[in-house]
Amino acid sequence: MSARKYSRTRTPAVGVVERALPSKPQPSAPLPELLSADDVAAWLRTTPKAVYLMAARAQLPRPIKVGRRLLWERKALGTWLDEKRVASHNSSER
């Protein structure tokens, strides 16, 4: 019997598409009224998995469930962000 040497290099899975998150939110492109977890993640500069965990822990505004997808209202997230915003030390009133 001859021993075969197999290569340990891995080939990428068929059909896998890598999707890069934008480095900065695009201010020129208007956001849709309903945002997906990917959109919310890009806006909050985090991962979609973190968005789902925050939603499960009720740390985000309540999403709208459409089928199996969770969607967030843009206005509700904007209001939530405004409430979470902490005043900086430089802008404190004197």
Number of C-alpha atoms within 10 A of each C-alpha: 3 4 5 6 6 6 6 6 6 6 6 8 7 6 6 7 8 6 6 6 14 11 8 9 14 11 7 6 7 7 13 10 11 16 19 19 20 17 22 21 18 19 17 15 14 13 17 17 12 13 21 18 13 13 17 11 9 11 12 17 16 15 19 14 10 8 6 6 10 16 19 21 17 17 11 16 19 12 12 14 14 10 9 9 9 8 9 7 7 6 7 7 6 3
